Amino acid sequence: MKIAVTGKGGVGKTTFAATLARLYADEGRKVLAADVDPDANLGLALGFDEETLDSIVPITKMRKLVEERTGANSENQFYRINPKVDDIPDTYAKEVNGVKLLVLGTVETGGGGCVCPEHVMLRRIINNLVLHRDDVVIMDMEAGLEHLGRGTTESMDQFIVVIEPGARSVQTYKNVKRLADDLGVKQVRVVANKVRNAEDEEFVKSRIPAEDLLGFIHYNTEVIDADRQGKSPYDFSNTVKDEITKIKNIIDQGL
C-alpha cells in the first residue's frame, strides 16, 4: 500500500500521516514513512526526539551521496538518470515506534520542471519505494502542488488530500485531483481536519463528492499540546487516534 498525503501548508497533513503510519505499525505491518517536505517535521509527529532529528540530513542534501550515485560533480555536467537507490531506505532510515522514517527533503528550484541530479535521486527513490518494496509506504508531501508538477509520485496507489473547512482547501483538492488524473492516479481522497462543528461538516460534504470523502478529524487542543511539547499526537489524543482509525478502515476497504 502506497499513499501520498498532501495539502496546503498548516492543514494538519503531517499529524494525519504520522498517526496513520503508527496505526499500521501497531498491526505489525512494515511501515516506511517518507518525509518529502522541506519543512521536515514528520519525525516529531512519529515520536522521535529533537536531538535525533537534528542529526538527520535529508537525502537530497547529501551532496557526496548524490555525486557518488549519479556521477555528477563540478567537473562533469553529465550524470546517470537511473542511479542505484534500492539500498538507501534500509541504510538511511531511522526507526521509532515501529515506523521507519526516511527524510528525503525536496529540490529547491524556481520552476516545476527541474531536471538535476538531486531531482533524479528523489524521483528514483520514490519510484523504488512505490514499485519495489512490500512495506506500507506513507509519504508526507510538501505543501502545494510542486511534487505533482515534477511527476515524482505518479505510481502511488492514491493521494489523500488533507483539507480544512474552507474554500481555498477545497480548491487545492480540485487541483490535486486534476493533476493526479493526468499522472494516472485515479484515487484522490479527502480528509477534513480541524472540523469544529456540524456546520463545518456540512460545508465539506456540500463541496467534496461523497465517494472521495474519507472522514473528519475534529479540532482538538490535545494535538496543539502535543506539538508544543514536541511529542507525537498519537500518544496524546485517543480522540484523534479513534477518528483516524475510522478513516484507516475505509482506506483499507478501498484498497
C-alpha positions in Angstrom: 0.0 0.0 0.0 1.5 3.3 -1.1 -0.2 6.6 0.0 0.8 10.2 -0.7 -0.6 12.7 1.8 -0.7 16.2 0.5 -2.5 19.6 1.1 -1.9 23.2 1.8 0.6 24.2 4.5 -0.8 24.1 8.0 -3.8 21.9 7.4 -2.5 19.0 9.5 -1.3 16.6 6.9 1.8 15.6 9.0 -0.4 14.8 12.0 -2.6 12.6 9.8 0.3 10.9 8.0 2.2 10.2 11.2 -0.9 8.8 13.1 -1.8 6.7 10.1 1.7 5.3 9.9 1.7 4.4 13.6 -1.7 2.7 13.3 -0.4 0.4 10.6 2.8 -0.3 12.7 0.6 -1.3 15.6 -0.8 -4.0 13.4 2.6 -5.5 12.9 2.9 -4.1 9.3 6.3 -3.0 7.9 5.8 0.8 7.6 8.1 3.3 6.0 7.2 7.0 6.4 8.9 9.3 3.9 9.2 13.0 4.6 9.3 14.9 1.3 8.5 18.3 2.9 11.3 20.9 3.1 9.9 21.9 6.5 10.5 18.3 7.7 8.7 17.6 10.9 7.2 14.2 10.3 9.8 12.7 12.7 8.5 14.7 15.7 4.9 13.6 14.9 6.1 10.0 14.8 7.7 10.3 18.2 11.4 11.0 17.6 13.2 13.2 20.0 14.6 16.5 18.7 18.3 15.5 19.2 17.9 12.5 16.9 16.1 14.6 14.3 18.8 17.3 14.3 21.3 14.6 13.3 19.4 13.6 10.2 20.4 15.0 6.9 17.8 14.8 4.1 18.9 12.6 1.2 18.7 15.4 -1.3 21.1 17.4 0.8 23.7 14.6 0.9 25.9 16.1 -1.8 28.6 13.4 -1.7 26.0 10.6 -1.9 24.2 12.3 -4.8 27.5 12.8 -6.7 28.5 9.2 -6.0 25.3 7.7 -7.2 24.7 10.0 -10.2 28.3 10.7 -11.3 27.6 14.4 -11.2 30.1 16.9 -9.9 31.6 20.3 -10.6 33.7 18.9 -13.5 31.0 16.7 -15.0 27.7 18.1 -16.3 26.5 14.6 -17.3 25.0 12.2 -14.9 23.2 8.9 -14.6 19.4 9.1 -14.7 19.0 5.7 -13.1 21.3 5.7 -10.1 21.3 2.8 -7.7 19.0 3.7 -4.8 17.5 0.4 -3.6 19.8 0.2 -0.6 19.0 3.8 0.6 15.8 3.2 2.6 17.4 0.5 4.7 20.7 2.3 5.1 19.5 5.8 6.0 16.1 5.3 7.6 15.7 5.6 11.3 13.1 3.7 13.3 10.8 4.8 16.2 7.5 3.2 17.4 7.7 0.5 14.7 7.9 3.1 11.9 11.0 3.6 9.7 11.5 7.3 8.8 13.3 8.3 5.6 13.8 12.1 5.3 14.1 12.7 1.6 13.8 16.5 1.5 12.9 18.3 -1.7 14.6 20.0 -4.6 14.7 23.8 -4.3 14.0 25.2 -7.7 12.3 28.2 -9.2 10.3 26.1 -11.6 8.4 22.9 -11.7 10.4 21.3 -14.4 13.8 20.9 -12.6 15.9 18.1 -14.0 19.0 17.9 -11.8 21.0 15.2 -10.0 19.0 15.8 -6.8 15.7 15.5 -8.6 16.8 12.4 -10.3 17.7 10.9 -6.9 14.5 11.9 -5.4 12.4 10.5 -8.2 14.3 7.2 -8.3 14.0 6.7 -4.5 10.2 7.4 -4.6 9.7 5.1 -7.5 11.7 2.4 -5.7 9.6 2.8 -2.6 6.4 2.5 -4.6 7.3 -0.2 -7.0 9.8 -2.5 -5.3 9.0 -2.6 -1.6 6.4 -4.5 0.3 6.2 -2.0 3.1 3.2 0.2 3.8 4.7 3.5 2.4 3.2 6.8 3.6 4.6 10.0 2.1 4.2 13.3 3.8 4.5 15.6 0.7 5.5 19.2 0.5 2.7 21.8 0.7 1.2 22.8 -2.6 1.4 21.0 -5.9 5.1 21.1 -6.8 5.6 17.4 -6.4 2.8 16.7 -8.9 4.4 19.1 -11.4 7.6 17.2 -11.2 5.9 13.9 -11.6 7.6 12.1 -8.7 4.5 10.5 -7.3 2.7 9.1 -10.4 2.9 5.5 -9.2 1.1 5.9 -5.8 -2.0 3.9 -5.1 -3.8 7.0 -4.0 -3.4 10.6 -2.9 -5.1 11.8 0.3 -5.6 15.5 0.4 -6.0 16.9 3.9 -8.2 20.0 3.9 -9.7 22.5 6.3 -13.4 23.5 6.0 -12.7 26.4 3.7 -12.8 27.4 0.0 -9.1 27.5 -0.5 -8.6 24.0 0.8 -11.4 22.7 -1.4 -9.7 24.4 -4.4 -6.4 22.6 -3.5 -8.3 19.3 -3.6 -9.7 20.0 -7.0 -6.3 20.9 -8.4 -4.7 17.8 -6.9 -7.4 15.7 -8.4 -7.0 17.2 -11.9 -3.2 16.8 -11.8 -3.2 13.3 -10.3 -5.6 12.2 -13.1 -3.0 13.4 -15.6 -0.5 11.1 -13.9 -2.8 8.1 -14.0 -3.6 8.2 -10.2 -7.3 7.6 -10.1 -7.9 7.6 -6.4 -7.8 11.1 -4.8 -9.5 11.0 -1.4 -10.1 13.8 1.2 -9.7 14.0 4.9 -11.2 17.1 6.5 -9.2 18.3 9.5 -9.8 21.0 12.2 -13.6 20.5 11.8 -15.3 22.4 14.6 -19.0 21.6 14.3 -21.9 20.3 12.2 -21.8 23.4 10.1 -18.2 22.7 9.1 -19.1 19.1 8.3 -22.0 20.2 6.0 -19.7 22.7 4.2 -17.3 19.9 3.4 -20.0 17.5 2.4 -21.5 20.1 0.0 -18.2 20.5 -1.9 -16.5 17.1 -1.8 -18.1 14.2 -3.6 -19.2 11.5 -1.1 -17.1 8.8 -2.7 -13.9 11.0 -2.2 -14.6 11.9 1.4 -12.8 9.6 3.9 -13.9 11.3 7.0 -13.4 14.1 9.6 -10.8 14.9 12.2 -12.3 17.4 14.6 -10.5 20.4 16.1 -8.6 19.1 19.1 -6.5 21.1 21.6 -4.6 17.9 22.6 -2.9 18.0 19.2 -1.8 21.5 19.9 -0.5 20.5 23.3 1.5 17.6 21.7 3.0 19.9 19.2 4.1 22.4 21.9 5.9 19.6 23.7 7.4 18.1 20.5 5.5 14.9 21.0 3.5 12.6 18.8 -0.2 13.4 18.7 -0.7 9.6 18.7 0.5 9.5 22.3 -1.6 12.5 23.4 -5.1 12.1 22.0 -7.3 9.0 21.9 -9.9 11.0 20.1 -7.5 11.7 17.2 -6.5 8.0 17.2 -10.1 6.9 17.1 -11.0 9.3 14.3 -8.1 8.4 12.1 -8.6 4.7 12.8 -12.1 5.0 11.3 -10.5 6.7 8.3 -7.9 4.0 8.0 -10.6 1.3 8.0 -12.2 3.0 5.0 -8.8 3.2 3.2 -8.3 -0.5 3.8 -11.7 -1.4 2.4 -11.0 0.7 -0.7 -7.6 -0.9 -1.4 
